[in-house]
Amino acid sequence: MDAKLLDILVCPVCKGPLVFKKEAQELVCKPCRLAYPIRDGIPVMLEEEARRLADTEEV
């Protein structure tokens, strides 16, 4: 994931910062507890495509 792109991407729901999870290839929004997938190197920033994190899953 390009660091410059990561700097400008925000959560489409709350406009908060995202954390890149390399092993899962996801961008995670901690306040919303949503994980946006990265497919073929392209972040999919749609709420309906995001995975809701389980309460037990560490952010």
Secondary structure, 3 states (H helix, E strand, C coil): CCHHHHHHCCCCCCCCCCEEECCCCEEEECCCCEEEEEECCEECCCHHHCEECCCCCCC
